[in-house]
Each structure stands twice: as structure tokens, then as C-alpha cells.
């Protein structure tokens, strides 16, 4: 695997001045009918001097290859002169966004889900990006999709499917994103790519089961709410009986207690407003 080698070539301004000086000398030689000297000077100037001048913009680099051999990378921005015979390949070091497409995969429990991720990445090692993979842009796209698929297969969508799961795709956002970022860095290190940030941007059940899963979630929510209401109602009934007994307001036998508990639970647990009924008789008539 190719190792990156950073080089600092000489400034291009002195070389540019030398180029202009030779250009004037060649033109002067031609003007004085020294055609051989003038031609040689101009050929040397335009073939061996001018092609070596390069401009490196901020957050860009130039990868230099001489006769099939990697000789180094220029990462400093500015105006330089390098070996004019070297092949100069521009490589951006800027951070880039990859907005992954929505993928339909199965989660850990086998349920079809839709998932997508947004990934921020940049080239860290230019030699690996240039020589270790065929096309680093395509490599990033394919490996990112593979990482997202593997992540979705490793966890359940939510805790309804796996009650013992410590991490789920829906509820463990920070941990899931961290795991995705770590896996992407491991996969893309071969191409000299560093993942700055990775986030799940879309997560939902697949369309064919979305309706059924929504009904299940609604039923679970209703059951949880009813359970809380019943627990609260029982506590209120118990408190009411204790207060009545403590203050001696009324003496209730077991049958009256049962009737009172029944009425209170109906009022407290019902999903509609209670309709009061005035009892003019007794419980025994």
C-alpha cells in the first residue's frame, strides 16, 4: 500500500522570472539571426521550464508521478515549480457531503425498514486515494452503502421487537451514529478517506408493514396509558377509603365498600365523563 510523502517544492516566482528572462533572450537571439541558439533557448524554456509551474489552491493538493513512480504530494497552497516531466494530478482535500439514497433492508428481527445516512468525508492521504483504489469516489459510495446495510442488520428497529435490546436504531441515535462513523472509518481507511461525521437521516418501516406497525405502536401506547390510569385510580380509591375511615365520616361494611370501589373505578377509569345518578333508596332495597 502506497504511503503518502509530502514535498515542499521551490517557489514558482523565481522560476517564472527565469522563464521570462530566457524568453527575452531567445527572442533577442532570433532577432539577431542566431536562429539555432534562439530556437534551443525557446524549446528549453517552453518544454522544461514552463510545464513545471503549478498553482495549488487552498484545501487542494497535487500528486506527482514521474515515469510511473510516485514522487510526492504538494499540499501547501501557493505557486511552485516541480519536475516538468512529472504527471500532476489535482486532488481536493475539502470536506464533502454524501447524501445516501434510501435503502430497503431487514433489521435484526427481520422486519423490512427504510434507512439512509448523511456522511461528511474528506481525503486524508492522497497517495492511498490515488493508487490504492480504482476510483475513490465510487469506493466511498459503495462502502458507505455496505456500512449502512450492515448497521441496519445489526440492530432492531425499536424495543417493541426486541425487549432486551440495549441499543435500537430508533432510540439509540447517538450510539448508532457513533458505530456507523467508526465502521466507515475502518472501511474507507484503505482509500485514505477520513469520515468527519455520519448521521442516520431517514429511518422508517417499509411501506408494506408501516400501517401494521403503526397500529401496534398505537395499541402499545393505549395499553401503557390504561395501565397508568388504573394504577392511579386504585391509589385514589385506597386513599379515599382510608380518609373516610380515619375521619369517621361514614361507616361502611364490606358490601358498601365494594359498591363504592366499583363506582369510583368506573368514574376514574372511564374514557367518558360520568353521568351522576341520585340514589333515593338504599343499597338493600
C-alpha positions as CSV (number, residue, x, y, z in Angstrom):
1,X,0.0,0.0,0.0
2,X,1.4,3.4,-1.1
3,X,2.5,5.7,1.7
4,X,1.9,9.5,1.3
5,X,5.1,11.6,1.0
6,X,4.6,15.4,1.4
7,X,7.1,17.6,-0.5
8,X,7.8,21.3,-0.5
9,X,8.9,22.4,-3.9
10,X,10.7,25.7,-4.6
11,X,8.7,28.9,-5.2
12,X,7.4,29.4,-8.7
13,X,8.0,33.1,-8.8
14,X,11.8,32.8,-9.2
15,X,11.3,30.2,-11.9
16,X,8.8,32.5,-13.6
17,X,11.3,35.3,-13.7
18,X,13.9,32.9,-15.1
19,X,11.4,31.8,-17.8
20,X,10.7,35.3,-18.8
21,X,14.5,36.1,-18.9
22,X,15.1,33.1,-21.2
23,X,12.1,34.1,-23.3
24,X,13.5,37.5,-23.9
25,X,17.0,36.0,-24.6
26,X,15.5,33.6,-27.2
27,X,13.6,36.4,-28.9
28,X,16.7,38.5,-28.9
29,X,18.7,35.7,-30.5
30,X,16.2,35.2,-33.2
31,X,16.1,39.0,-33.8
32,X,19.9,38.9,-34.4
33,X,19.6,35.9,-36.7
34,X,21.1,33.4,-34.2
35,X,18.3,31.0,-35.2
36,X,19.9,27.9,-33.7
37,X,20.6,29.4,-30.3
38,X,17.3,31.2,-30.2
39,X,15.3,28.0,-31.1
40,X,17.2,25.9,-28.5
41,X,16.5,28.5,-25.8
42,X,12.8,28.8,-26.6
43,X,12.4,25.0,-26.8
44,X,14.2,24.6,-23.4
45,X,12.1,27.4,-21.9
46,X,8.7,26.0,-23.1
47,X,9.4,22.3,-22.6
48,X,11.5,22.2,-19.4
49,X,10.6,25.4,-17.5
50,X,7.0,26.4,-18.2
51,X,5.3,22.9,-17.6
52,X,6.8,22.7,-14.2
53,X,4.9,25.8,-12.9
54,X,1.9,24.8,-10.8
55,X,-0.7,26.6,-8.7
56,X,-2.1,24.8,-5.6
57,X,-5.3,26.3,-4.2
58,X,-6.3,26.2,-0.5
59,X,-7.5,22.7,0.5
60,X,-6.2,21.2,-2.7
61,X,-3.2,19.1,-3.5
62,X,-1.1,18.0,-6.4
63,X,0.0,14.3,-6.6
64,X,3.2,14.0,-8.7
65,X,4.1,10.8,-10.6
66,X,7.3,10.6,-12.7
67,X,7.5,7.8,-15.2
68,X,5.1,5.6,-13.2
69,X,6.7,6.3,-9.9
70,X,5.0,8.3,-7.1
71,X,7.4,11.0,-6.0
72,X,5.3,13.0,-3.6
73,X,2.3,15.3,-2.9
74,X,2.2,19.1,-2.7
75,X,-0.3,20.1,0.0
76,X,0.8,23.7,0.7
77,X,-1.2,26.3,-1.2
78,X,0.8,28.7,-3.4
79,X,2.8,29.0,-6.6
80,X,5.5,26.4,-7.1
81,X,7.9,24.8,-9.6
82,X,8.2,21.0,-9.8
83,X,9.7,18.5,-12.2
84,X,8.2,19.4,-15.6
85,X,8.2,15.8,-16.7
86,X,6.1,14.6,-13.8
87,X,2.4,13.9,-14.2
88,X,0.4,16.3,-11.9
89,X,-2.9,15.1,-10.6
90,X,-5.1,17.5,-8.7
91,X,-6.9,16.1,-5.6
92,X,-9.3,18.1,-3.5
93,X,-8.9,18.0,0.3
94,X,-12.2,19.7,1.0
95,X,-14.9,18.1,3.1
96,X,-17.7,16.6,1.0
97,X,-21.3,15.5,1.8
98,X,-22.6,12.2,0.7
99,X,-26.4,12.1,0.9
100,X,-27.1,8.4,0.7
101,X,-30.1,7.0,-1.0
102,X,-32.9,5.3,0.9
103,X,-32.1,1.6,1.3
104,X,-34.7,-1.1,2.0
105,X,-33.1,-3.7,4.3
106,X,-34.1,-6.0,7.1
107,X,-33.3,-5.1,10.7
108,X,-32.0,-7.6,13.2
109,X,-35.5,-9.1,13.8
110,X,-36.1,-9.5,10.0
111,X,-38.5,-6.6,9.6
112,X,-38.1,-4.6,6.3
113,X,-37.1,-1.0,7.0
114,X,-36.0,2.0,5.0
115,X,-32.8,3.7,6.1
116,X,-30.5,6.4,4.8
117,X,-27.4,8.3,6.1
118,X,-25.6,11.6,5.5
119,X,-21.9,11.3,5.6
120,X,-19.3,14.1,5.7
121,X,-15.9,12.9,4.5
122,X,-12.6,14.2,3.1
123,X,-9.4,12.9,1.6
124,X,-6.7,12.4,4.3
125,X,-4.0,10.5,2.5
126,X,-3.7,11.4,-1.2
127,X,-1.4,8.5,-2.1
128,X,-3.9,5.9,-1.0
129,X,-6.8,7.8,-2.7
130,X,-4.9,7.9,-5.9
131,X,-3.2,4.5,-6.1
132,X,-4.9,2.0,-3.6
133,X,-8.3,2.1,-5.2
134,X,-9.5,2.4,-8.8
135,X,-12.0,5.3,-8.2
136,X,-12.1,6.7,-4.6
137,X,-15.4,8.4,-5.2
138,X,-17.1,5.2,-6.3
139,X,-15.4,3.4,-3.5
140,X,-16.8,5.8,-0.9
141,X,-20.4,5.4,-2.3
142,X,-20.3,1.6,-2.3
143,X,-18.6,1.1,1.1
144,X,-21.0,3.7,2.7
145,X,-24.0,1.8,1.4
146,X,-22.5,-1.5,2.7
147,X,-21.8,0.0,6.1
148,X,-25.4,1.3,6.4
149,X,-26.8,-2.1,5.4
150,X,-24.6,-3.8,8.0
151,X,-25.7,-1.4,10.7
152,X,-29.4,-2.0,9.9
153,X,-28.9,-5.7,10.1
154,X,-27.2,-5.5,13.5
155,X,-29.9,-3.8,15.5
156,X,-33.7,-4.0,15.9
157,X,-35.8,-1.0,14.7
158,X,-37.2,-0.4,18.2
159,X,-37.6,-2.1,21.6
160,X,-41.1,-3.4,20.7
161,X,-39.4,-6.1,18.6
162,X,-36.5,-6.9,21.0
163,X,-37.4,-6.0,24.6
164,X,-33.9,-6.9,25.8
165,X,-32.1,-4.8,23.2
166,X,-29.8,-2.1,24.8
167,X,-29.4,-0.3,21.5
168,X,-32.1,0.2,18.8
169,X,-32.0,2.1,15.6
170,X,-34.9,4.3,16.7
171,X,-33.9,5.1,20.2
172,X,-30.1,4.8,20.3
173,X,-29.4,7.6,17.8
174,X,-26.1,8.8,19.3
175,X,-24.6,5.4,19.8
176,X,-25.8,4.1,16.4
177,X,-24.3,7.2,14.6
178,X,-21.0,6.6,16.5
179,X,-20.9,3.0,15.5
180,X,-21.6,3.9,11.8
181,X,-18.8,6.5,11.9
182,X,-16.3,4.0,13.3
183,X,-17.2,1.4,10.7
184,X,-17.0,3.8,7.9
185,X,-13.6,5.0,9.0
186,X,-12.4,1.4,9.1
187,X,-13.8,0.6,5.7
188,X,-12.5,3.8,4.0
189,X,-9.1,3.9,5.6
190,X,-7.8,1.8,2.7
191,X,-8.6,4.6,0.3
192,X,-7.1,7.3,2.6
193,X,-10.5,8.7,3.4
194,X,-11.5,10.2,6.8
195,X,-15.1,10.3,7.9
196,X,-15.7,13.5,9.8
197,X,-19.4,12.8,10.7
198,X,-22.0,10.2,9.9
199,X,-25.7,10.5,10.8
200,X,-28.8,8.5,10.1
201,X,-31.0,10.9,8.0
202,X,-34.0,8.6,7.3
203,X,-35.4,5.7,9.3
204,X,-38.9,4.2,8.9
205,X,-40.6,0.8,8.5
206,X,-41.0,-0.2,4.9
207,X,-44.3,0.7,3.2
208,X,-45.7,-2.8,3.2
209,X,-45.6,-3.1,7.0
210,X,-45.8,0.5,8.1
211,X,-49.5,0.5,8.7
212,X,-49.5,-2.6,10.8
213,X,-46.5,-1.4,12.9
214,X,-48.3,2.0,13.4
215,X,-51.4,0.2,14.8
216,X,-49.1,-1.9,17.0
217,X,-47.4,1.2,18.4
218,X,-50.8,2.9,19.0
219,X,-52.1,-0.2,20.8
220,X,-49.0,-0.3,23.0
221,X,-49.4,3.3,23.8
222,X,-53.1,2.8,24.7
223,X,-52.2,-0.1,27.0
224,X,-49.5,1.8,28.7
225,X,-51.8,4.7,29.3
226,X,-54.6,2.5,30.6
227,X,-52.2,0.8,32.9
228,X,-51.1,4.1,34.3
229,X,-54.8,5.3,34.7
230,X,-55.7,2.1,36.6
231,X,-52.7,2.3,38.9
232,X,-53.7,5.9,39.7
233,X,-57.3,5.1,40.2
234,X,-56.6,2.3,42.6
235,X,-54.4,4.6,44.6
236,X,-57.1,7.2,44.8
237,X,-59.7,4.7,45.9
238,X,-57.4,3.4,48.6
239,X,-56.7,6.9,49.8
240,X,-60.5,7.8,49.8
241,X,-61.3,4.7,51.9
242,X,-58.5,5.5,54.3
243,X,-59.6,9.1,54.8
244,X,-63.3,8.2,55.3
245,X,-62.3,5.6,57.9
246,X,-59.8,7.9,59.6
247,X,-62.2,10.9,59.9
248,X,-65.2,8.7,60.9
249,X,-67.4,10.4,58.3
250,X,-69.3,7.2,57.5
251,X,-69.1,3.6,58.5
252,X,-69.0,1.2,55.5
253,X,-69.4,-2.5,55.6
254,X,-67.8,-4.8,53.0
255,X,-70.7,-4.6,50.6
256,X,-70.8,-0.8,50.7
257,X,-67.1,-0.6,50.3
258,X,-67.3,-2.9,47.2
259,X,-70.0,-0.7,45.7
260,X,-68.0,2.5,46.4
261,X,-64.9,1.0,44.9
262,X,-66.8,-0.1,41.8
263,X,-68.3,3.4,41.3
264,X,-65.1,5.2,41.9
265,X,-63.2,2.9,39.4
266,X,-65.9,3.5,36.8
267,X,-65.6,7.3,37.2
268,X,-61.8,7.4,37.3
269,X,-61.1,4.8,34.6
270,X,-63.8,5.6,32.1
271,X,-63.0,7.3,28.9
272,X,-66.1,9.4,29.0
273,X,-67.5,11.9,31.6
274,X,-69.5,10.2,34.3
275,X,-73.3,10.8,34.5
276,X,-74.3,11.3,38.1
277,X,-77.3,9.3,39.4
278,X,-79.1,10.3,42.6
279,X,-79.9,7.2,44.7
280,X,-83.1,7.8,46.8
281,X,-83.2,4.4,48.3
282,X,-80.6,2.2,50.0
283,X,-78.2,-0.5,48.8
284,X,-80.5,-3.1,50.3
285,X,-83.8,-2.0,48.8
